[in-house]
Amino acid sequence: MTAPTGTAPTGTAPEHPEYDDGRLNAPAAQRNRAALTKALTALAPPQGTALEIASGTGQHVIRFAPAMPGLTWQPSDPDASRRASITAWIAAEPSANILPPITLDACAPGWAAKHNTYDLIFLANLLHLIPNASAQTCLTEIIHALRPGGLAVVYGPFLRNGVATSEGDIIFDANIRATTPGAGYKDLEWVRNHWTNLRLLPAQPIYMPANNLLLCARKLA
């Protein structure tokens, strides 16, 4: 699946160029990356490999890598312009533990078999933008791409018991459902149950700013 890829920031205008070197700027990524870096640093293994799915502009991974130097970070995105932005951000703010971005469509069945396995896989702001079937494929492939004992971490807005938690989320969810058939906010328990059915061990949700959640699950050895 190539559209929508889910790399657009949650509830904001699309990313746009503000630099003359190919870097794109996503305001949402600028706002949430400090909180995400803090939360991920507490969860991440001390060493190993990490895959960021739908890296978008690249503004997350350039903060994650120096904060977690024991991990080798692999950014990815299916969109060429966003991969160019990731490359430009890495050049502007380099870390020795960031690899060049790769082409990866997280909604394509079977992608995990074509890639290495990872100790940590991170995904931000994708599931609500894609249909349920695509989201299930994405979550399933993440599991296959994890090493035994590896950790899946998914960030974004979610329903709680089928209900959005703010007026802004209600409006945004309705807009997504109106423009993309089958898409919309996923329920917290829908994600956790899918992981449990595929033999992952979900942790308690971590509450993040702006009504978002960080959902984590570990692959059983």
Backbone bond lengths (Angstrom), bond angles and torsions (degrees), N, CA, C in turn:
res aa  C-N    CA-C-N  psi(-1)  N-CA   C-N-CA  omega(-1)  CA-C   N-CA-C  phi
1 M - - - 1.461 - - 1.518 109.12 -
2 T 1.306 117.61 130.41 1.452 119.94 -177.78 1.512 113.28 -114.04
3 A 1.324 119.12 -11.49 1.454 120.35 178.99 1.510 109.08 -152.89
4 P 1.364 116.06 129.89 1.449 125.93 -6.30 1.519 111.08 -80.14
5 T 1.306 118.44 146.29 1.454 121.60 179.99 1.510 112.33 -83.35
6 G 1.328 117.84 -20.77 1.452 119.96 178.70 1.500 114.20 90.76
7 T 1.308 118.49 7.90 1.446 119.50 -179.09 1.519 112.76 -88.72
8 A 1.307 118.48 -1.77 1.464 120.28 175.51 1.512 109.69 -70.60
9 P 1.326 118.72 141.26 1.454 120.97 -178.98 1.520 111.42 -64.42
10 T 1.318 116.34 150.57 1.448 121.99 -178.31 1.519 110.98 -70.50
11 G 1.325 116.77 121.59 1.450 121.41 169.42 1.509 115.30 68.43
12 T 1.316 118.43 22.06 1.462 120.17 -178.45 1.517 108.98 -131.97
13 A 1.332 115.80 171.33 1.458 119.96 171.53 1.519 108.92 -64.90
14 P 1.339 118.20 154.65 1.465 120.48 179.08 1.529 111.54 -58.74
15 E 1.342 114.80 158.51 1.459 118.82 177.98 1.518 109.68 -61.86
16 H 1.308 116.09 154.03 1.455 119.91 -176.06 1.521 109.20 -146.48
17 P 1.330 117.61 155.42 1.470 119.63 -178.45 1.524 111.77 -73.60
18 E 1.326 115.70 135.85 1.459 120.86 172.90 1.523 110.83 -130.03
19 Y 1.337 116.02 4.75 1.449 121.61 -176.10 1.531 108.17 -130.51
20 D 1.319 116.20 162.52 1.460 119.65 -179.76 1.525 112.12 -100.80
21 D 1.335 116.95 14.55 1.465 120.35 -178.20 1.525 112.64 -116.74
22 G 1.320 118.23 13.80 1.458 121.12 177.71 1.508 115.03 97.73
23 R 1.338 118.34 -5.73 1.463 120.05 179.20 1.526 110.74 -73.37
24 L 1.327 116.02 133.72 1.450 122.58 171.65 1.520 109.12 -99.85
25 N 1.323 115.87 154.16 1.461 121.20 -179.67 1.522 109.41 -120.13
26 A 1.335 116.58 123.95 1.456 122.72 173.40 1.523 107.92 -111.16
27 P 1.329 118.96 109.75 1.467 120.65 -177.04 1.520 113.47 -54.63
28 A 1.340 117.79 -37.91 1.463 119.80 -179.53 1.523 111.27 -63.77
29 A 1.344 116.43 -39.18 1.461 120.05 178.97 1.529 110.90 -65.19
30 Q 1.317 116.28 -38.25 1.460 119.82 176.73 1.529 110.85 -62.58
31 R 1.343 115.93 -38.54 1.467 119.46 -176.44 1.519 112.88 -73.52
32 N 1.336 116.86 -39.85 1.466 117.54 -169.84 1.525 114.19 -97.45
33 R 1.335 118.00 -6.55 1.467 117.58 -170.82 1.525 113.07 -71.40
34 A 1.312 119.38 -28.61 1.469 119.44 177.62 1.523 110.71 -66.05
35 A 1.340 116.59 -45.88 1.463 120.16 178.80 1.520 111.00 -65.73
36 L 1.326 117.38 -39.43 1.457 120.28 178.86 1.527 111.35 -65.95
37 T 1.314 116.67 -42.05 1.465 120.09 179.48 1.517 110.60 -61.12
38 K 1.323 116.72 -43.15 1.467 120.80 179.47 1.528 110.72 -62.56
39 A 1.336 117.10 -45.53 1.460 120.47 -178.25 1.526 111.32 -67.58
40 L 1.326 117.16 -43.54 1.463 120.30 -178.98 1.523 112.18 -66.11
41 T 1.314 116.29 -37.31 1.468 119.99 179.94 1.526 110.62 -60.06
42 A 1.329 116.57 -34.82 1.463 120.37 179.19 1.525 112.57 -74.61
43 L 1.333 117.49 -22.68 1.458 122.07 -175.56 1.524 113.52 -98.44
44 A 1.308 117.11 -30.18 1.459 122.03 -167.91 1.525 112.15 -68.47
45 P 1.323 116.92 148.74 1.462 119.26 171.96 1.521 110.02 -66.11
46 P 1.320 117.39 155.98 1.469 119.28 -176.52 1.516 113.53 -67.89
47 Q 1.335 117.05 -23.59 1.459 120.43 179.07 1.522 109.61 -153.42
48 G 1.314 115.08 163.82 1.453 119.94 179.83 1.521 110.78 133.12
49 T 1.331 115.85 -153.50 1.454 121.64 -178.80 1.523 109.95 -122.61
50 A 1.334 115.72 144.48 1.458 121.71 -178.32 1.523 109.37 -130.47
51 L 1.304 116.00 134.95 1.464 122.62 175.71 1.518 108.98 -109.65
52 E 1.328 116.75 126.29 1.457 120.66 170.43 1.524 107.88 -101.64
53 I 1.332 116.18 119.21 1.454 122.60 178.58 1.526 108.85 -89.42
54 A 1.331 116.01 141.91 1.474 121.27 178.58 1.525 110.29 53.22
55 S 1.328 115.49 58.22 1.466 120.77 -175.47 1.522 113.55 -66.76
56 G 1.333 117.01 -18.94 1.457 119.52 175.44 1.515 112.13 65.92
57 T 1.318 116.52 -125.87 1.461 120.78 -176.02 1.520 113.01 -72.21
58 G 1.338 117.42 -24.38 1.462 121.30 -175.65 1.510 113.79 99.31
59 Q 1.316 117.76 4.93 1.460 120.99 -176.03 1.533 113.45 -77.10
60 H 1.326 117.62 -16.44 1.457 119.67 175.20 1.520 111.53 -81.26
61 V 1.331 116.32 -52.74 1.463 119.64 -170.60 1.519 112.22 -63.29
62 I 1.321 118.02 -30.01 1.468 118.40 179.79 1.531 111.98 -71.22
63 R 1.334 117.64 -14.89 1.466 121.58 172.62 1.523 110.68 -93.60
64 F 1.333 116.71 -38.08 1.461 119.60 -179.27 1.527 111.47 -63.05
65 A 1.310 117.86 -44.42 1.469 121.43 -171.25 1.529 113.12 -61.00
66 P 1.342 119.66 -51.27 1.461 117.54 179.50 1.521 113.95 -68.03
67 A 1.354 116.93 -25.10 1.467 120.04 178.88 1.523 111.70 -77.82
68 M 1.344 117.52 -21.20 1.475 122.34 -179.61 1.521 108.50 -129.83
69 P 1.333 117.27 70.02 1.465 120.87 -170.60 1.518 114.05 -68.12
70 G 1.324 119.01 -16.03 1.451 120.89 178.53 1.515 113.74 -78.31
71 L 1.327 117.03 -9.90 1.456 121.83 179.15 1.522 110.37 -101.94
72 T 1.319 115.96 139.66 1.458 121.19 169.84 1.519 107.49 -93.53
73 W 1.331 116.64 119.37 1.458 122.11 -171.95 1.522 111.27 -96.81
74 Q 1.341 114.87 130.65 1.460 121.99 176.17 1.532 109.55 -113.39
75 P 1.343 118.70 100.10 1.460 119.97 173.82 1.526 110.51 -75.54
76 S 1.333 115.79 157.81 1.459 120.22 -179.79 1.519 110.07 -154.92
77 D 1.326 115.48 156.17 1.456 121.33 173.53 1.525 108.46 -168.84
78 P 1.337 118.62 145.90 1.467 119.65 177.79 1.520 114.39 -79.31
79 D 1.331 117.30 -12.67 1.468 121.71 -173.55 1.533 110.71 -98.00
80 A 1.329 116.52 127.31 1.466 120.64 -175.45 1.520 112.39 -64.41
81 S 1.334 118.27 -37.64 1.462 119.91 -179.14 1.528 111.26 -67.29
82 R 1.305 115.96 -33.24 1.462 118.69 177.77 1.523 111.87 -75.41
83 R 1.324 116.73 -36.43 1.466 118.26 173.66 1.524 110.70 -62.26
84 A 1.330 117.02 -36.69 1.469 119.82 176.50 1.521 110.38 -64.42
85 S 1.328 117.17 -38.71 1.464 120.38 177.43 1.523 111.29 -65.82
86 I 1.336 116.71 -42.28 1.472 120.07 177.41 1.531 109.84 -58.17
87 T 1.323 116.14 -46.49 1.464 120.87 179.49 1.520 110.99 -59.82
88 A 1.329 116.46 -40.88 1.459 120.30 -179.54 1.520 111.65 -68.05
89 W 1.330 117.52 -39.75 1.468 119.94 177.66 1.527 111.10 -65.60
90 I 1.336 116.90 -39.59 1.466 119.88 178.02 1.525 110.42 -63.42
91 A 1.332 116.83 -39.39 1.462 120.40 178.20 1.522 111.24 -66.08
92 A 1.345 116.56 -36.98 1.467 120.65 -178.42 1.525 112.23 -75.61
93 E 1.329 116.44 -34.22 1.470 121.30 -178.27 1.528 108.46 -134.05
94 P 1.324 117.05 73.40 1.465 120.25 -170.56 1.524 113.68 -73.04
95 S 1.326 114.63 148.12 1.465 123.60 168.50 1.517 107.04 -136.22
96 A 1.303 116.34 138.49 1.464 120.29 -175.72 1.519 112.65 -65.21
97 N 1.331 117.36 -19.37 1.460 120.94 -175.55 1.529 113.00 -102.08
98 I 1.348 118.32 23.35 1.463 122.15 172.05 1.525 108.91 -111.46
99 L 1.319 115.94 125.56 1.465 121.16 176.46 1.528 110.20 -87.22
100 P 1.323 118.42 161.09 1.465 120.25 174.38 1.524 110.62 -60.75
101 P 1.332 118.32 147.70 1.465 120.26 -178.11 1.521 111.96 -66.79
102 I 1.322 114.95 148.19 1.459 121.20 177.26 1.529 109.90 -115.42
103 T 1.326 115.24 159.94 1.453 121.34 174.92 1.522 109.06 -81.16
104 L 1.320 116.56 122.46 1.456 120.48 179.55 1.519 108.81 -153.16
105 D 1.328 116.15 122.30 1.457 122.37 174.60 1.515 107.51 -100.93
106 A 1.326 117.31 108.17 1.455 122.32 -173.09 1.512 113.44 -67.01
107 C 1.330 117.61 -15.32 1.462 121.65 -178.84 1.516 113.06 -97.32
108 A 1.318 117.10 3.90 1.463 121.23 -179.76 1.524 110.05 -88.09
109 P 1.332 118.32 121.59 1.467 119.42 178.68 1.527 111.55 -58.65
110 G 1.330 115.63 136.87 1.449 121.34 174.17 1.513 116.61 88.88
111 W 1.362 117.98 2.81 1.463 117.20 -175.90 1.529 112.48 -64.82
112 A 1.324 117.69 -30.10 1.468 119.46 -176.10 1.525 111.81 -61.80
113 A 1.324 117.00 -34.14 1.459 120.60 -178.18 1.519 112.50 -67.88
114 K 1.332 117.09 -17.28 1.456 121.48 -177.74 1.530 112.25 -97.57
115 H 1.327 117.22 2.80 1.459 120.95 -176.23 1.521 110.04 -128.62
116 N 1.320 114.94 164.74 1.447 120.23 174.66 1.522 110.02 -66.29
117 T 1.318 116.34 165.09 1.458 119.97 172.41 1.524 109.02 -91.95
118 Y 1.334 115.24 155.47 1.465 121.13 -170.07 1.529 110.94 -129.48
119 D 1.333 114.42 155.89 1.465 121.07 175.75 1.522 112.01 -84.80
120 L 1.333 116.67 -24.37 1.463 122.37 179.19 1.521 108.30 -144.70
121 I 1.323 116.87 133.67 1.463 121.85 173.06 1.516 108.17 -126.82
122 F 1.328 116.05 126.97 1.465 122.16 -176.81 1.517 109.89 -119.31
123 L 1.317 115.34 137.42 1.457 122.62 179.29 1.523 108.95 -138.77
124 A 1.328 117.01 128.79 1.467 121.31 179.35 1.518 110.45 -122.98
125 N 1.325 115.15 134.30 1.474 122.74 165.82 1.528 114.08 54.79
126 L 1.324 115.14 50.05 1.457 119.79 175.95 1.525 112.69 -121.17
127 L 1.321 118.16 -44.99 1.463 120.82 -166.27 1.521 112.78 -59.71
128 H 1.323 118.18 -36.48 1.463 119.35 -177.49 1.525 112.38 -72.88
129 L 1.325 117.37 -16.93 1.461 120.94 -175.82 1.523 113.31 -92.11
130 I 1.333 117.92 -3.80 1.462 121.07 -174.85 1.522 109.83 -126.10
131 P 1.343 117.28 157.73 1.463 120.68 178.26 1.534 112.61 -62.16
132 N 1.326 115.26 160.35 1.458 120.20 -178.02 1.518 112.53 -57.04
133 A 1.338 116.90 -42.22 1.468 119.35 -178.16 1.523 111.23 -62.45
134 S 1.327 116.64 -40.06 1.465 120.67 178.14 1.524 110.78 -67.72
135 A 1.330 116.10 -38.60 1.464 119.94 178.39 1.520 111.04 -64.56
136 Q 1.332 116.98 -39.69 1.459 120.15 177.42 1.525 110.76 -63.42
137 T 1.317 116.40 -42.10 1.467 120.15 177.40 1.520 110.44 -60.37
138 C 1.324 116.18 -46.29 1.460 120.85 -179.81 1.521 111.25 -58.85
139 L 1.328 117.29 -49.34 1.466 121.09 -178.57 1.525 111.42 -63.72
140 T 1.328 116.39 -38.50 1.464 120.02 179.61 1.520 111.52 -67.44
141 E 1.332 116.87 -43.57 1.464 119.94 179.31 1.524 111.74 -64.71
142 I 1.335 116.49 -36.14 1.470 119.78 175.83 1.523 110.04 -56.80
143 I 1.325 116.29 -44.65 1.469 120.50 -179.96 1.539 109.94 -59.78
144 H 1.330 117.01 -45.47 1.455 120.00 -178.74 1.529 112.02 -66.36
145 A 1.325 116.87 -25.59 1.466 120.55 -178.56 1.526 113.02 -88.34
146 L 1.331 117.25 -1.80 1.463 120.85 177.71 1.522 110.84 -91.14
147 R 1.318 115.61 142.60 1.453 120.13 168.49 1.532 109.44 -72.32
148 P 1.335 118.51 156.52 1.465 119.52 172.09 1.530 110.57 -54.65
149 G 1.312 115.79 130.99 1.460 121.11 -175.07 1.507 114.10 86.63
150 G 1.360 117.14 -5.88 1.461 121.08 -179.22 1.519 112.28 -72.03
151 L 1.331 115.22 162.97 1.462 122.13 -172.83 1.521 110.78 -118.04
152 A 1.337 116.68 128.07 1.462 123.27 171.60 1.523 108.29 -98.75
153 V 1.334 116.58 133.22 1.467 121.80 179.99 1.528 107.65 -131.73
154 V 1.326 116.29 122.29 1.456 122.47 -178.14 1.529 108.63 -123.94
155 Y 1.324 115.70 129.14 1.471 122.37 -177.42 1.514 110.36 -117.74
156 G 1.327 115.78 143.46 1.455 119.70 174.28 1.511 111.97 156.61
157 P 1.342 116.68 -170.59 1.455 121.50 177.02 1.524 110.45 -87.55
158 F 1.328 116.87 139.93 1.450 121.99 -179.30 1.522 110.10 -139.43
159 L 1.320 115.10 151.71 1.456 120.90 170.43 1.521 108.86 -75.08
160 R 1.331 115.62 151.40 1.463 121.82 172.01 1.520 106.99 -117.79
161 N 1.336 115.88 114.89 1.469 120.84 -175.72 1.520 111.25 53.98
162 G 1.331 115.79 40.32 1.443 121.72 176.61 1.512 115.98 79.64
163 V 1.321 117.74 7.40 1.464 121.49 -173.52 1.526 110.07 -123.62
164 A 1.330 116.80 134.16 1.466 121.80 171.69 1.526 109.12 -74.44
165 T 1.318 116.40 150.96 1.461 120.30 -169.57 1.527 114.25 -100.59
166 S 1.320 117.92 1.55 1.468 119.64 177.74 1.520 108.71 -151.74
167 E 1.327 116.03 160.76 1.457 120.75 178.22 1.527 110.69 -62.65
168 G 1.340 115.95 -39.80 1.459 119.46 178.21 1.517 112.12 -61.34
169 D 1.350 117.50 -40.22 1.452 120.77 178.44 1.527 111.25 -67.61
170 I 1.319 117.34 -37.93 1.464 120.44 177.68 1.526 110.39 -59.62
171 I 1.324 115.90 -44.76 1.467 120.89 -178.33 1.523 110.68 -67.86
172 F 1.329 116.56 -45.99 1.463 120.13 -177.96 1.521 110.97 -64.53
173 D 1.329 117.07 -42.48 1.459 121.59 178.26 1.529 110.59 -60.19
174 A 1.327 116.45 -43.91 1.465 120.51 179.37 1.524 111.36 -63.23
175 N 1.325 116.82 -39.24 1.462 120.53 178.86 1.526 111.63 -64.56
176 I 1.333 116.36 -41.68 1.463 120.26 178.48 1.524 110.18 -62.55
177 R 1.324 116.43 -46.20 1.466 120.61 -177.53 1.529 111.19 -64.65
178 A 1.338 116.36 -31.50 1.467 120.09 -179.07 1.526 112.04 -74.78
179 T 1.329 116.83 -28.45 1.467 120.14 -174.12 1.527 113.57 -101.52
180 T 1.342 117.35 -24.25 1.462 121.04 -178.64 1.520 109.36 -128.65
181 P 1.316 118.61 101.73 1.467 121.27 -177.70 1.531 111.98 -54.78
182 G 1.324 116.04 129.99 1.450 121.68 177.20 1.511 114.66 86.35
183 A 1.344 117.20 -10.64 1.461 120.11 -179.61 1.527 109.83 -88.82
184 G 1.315 116.15 -179.21 1.462 121.96 -179.31 1.507 110.72 131.17
185 Y 1.328 115.98 171.17 1.456 120.90 -178.91 1.529 110.08 -57.52
186 K 1.331 115.80 136.68 1.452 121.56 173.79 1.526 108.76 -93.31
187 D 1.329 114.95 149.28 1.457 118.36 178.35 1.525 110.33 -78.41
188 L 1.307 115.17 142.78 1.456 121.90 178.55 1.526 111.19 -50.04
189 E 1.332 117.10 -48.28 1.460 120.16 -176.19 1.529 111.91 -72.44
190 W 1.311 117.90 -25.01 1.461 120.84 175.65 1.525 109.89 -61.57
191 V 1.328 116.39 -44.55 1.462 120.78 178.49 1.521 110.52 -66.88
192 R 1.323 116.96 -47.86 1.467 120.76 -177.07 1.532 111.13 -63.36
193 N 1.333 117.56 -40.35 1.463 120.27 179.10 1.526 111.22 -66.33
194 H 1.334 116.58 -38.03 1.473 119.53 178.13 1.525 109.81 -62.23
195 W 1.312 116.94 -43.68 1.454 120.25 177.90 1.522 111.68 -63.25
196 T 1.332 116.68 -45.04 1.466 120.08 -179.37 1.522 111.00 -60.71
197 N 1.327 117.16 -41.69 1.466 121.14 179.77 1.519 112.15 -63.29
198 L 1.336 116.61 -24.80 1.465 120.95 179.77 1.527 112.00 -103.11
199 R 1.332 115.28 21.35 1.466 123.08 171.58 1.527 113.18 68.09
200 L 1.309 115.99 36.28 1.451 120.11 165.81 1.528 108.86 -101.05
201 L 1.302 116.39 157.52 1.461 121.66 179.94 1.528 108.86 -109.10
202 P 1.350 118.58 98.86 1.469 120.07 -178.43 1.529 111.56 -70.50
203 A 1.332 115.39 143.97 1.455 122.17 172.51 1.525 109.07 -95.39
204 Q 1.306 116.59 172.65 1.458 120.51 175.55 1.531 109.67 -65.31
205 P 1.335 117.93 141.01 1.467 119.95 178.26 1.530 111.60 -59.85
206 I 1.316 115.34 146.79 1.464 121.38 175.51 1.521 107.71 -105.60
207 Y 1.321 116.63 122.74 1.461 120.76 -177.61 1.517 109.88 -81.61
208 M 1.329 115.05 130.24 1.449 122.96 -175.24 1.525 109.60 -118.19
209 P 1.338 117.74 167.34 1.473 119.86 177.82 1.526 112.14 -58.47
210 A 1.330 115.37 158.81 1.472 124.06 175.42 1.526 112.54 62.68
211 N 1.342 116.62 33.57 1.468 122.73 176.28 1.525 114.12 66.44
212 N 1.311 118.09 14.54 1.458 120.91 178.86 1.523 111.06 -87.80
213 L 1.328 114.76 164.52 1.457 121.25 178.95 1.521 110.36 -127.70
214 L 1.320 115.31 153.61 1.458 123.01 169.82 1.527 106.30 -112.78
215 L 1.324 116.59 114.32 1.462 122.11 -179.29 1.521 108.96 -104.16
216 C 1.315 115.67 130.74 1.455 120.80 -175.76 1.515 109.83 -127.96
217 A 1.326 116.73 146.17 1.461 121.82 175.10 1.513 108.45 -151.71
218 R 1.337 115.18 142.88 1.457 120.44 -178.35 1.529 109.67 -108.64
219 K 1.337 115.44 138.40 1.457 120.96 178.36 1.531 108.82 -79.00
220 L 1.321 115.61 128.33 1.446 120.06 -178.21 1.531 110.46 -68.40
221 A 1.302 115.20 143.35 1.465 120.38 -179.65 1.524 110.92 -70.20
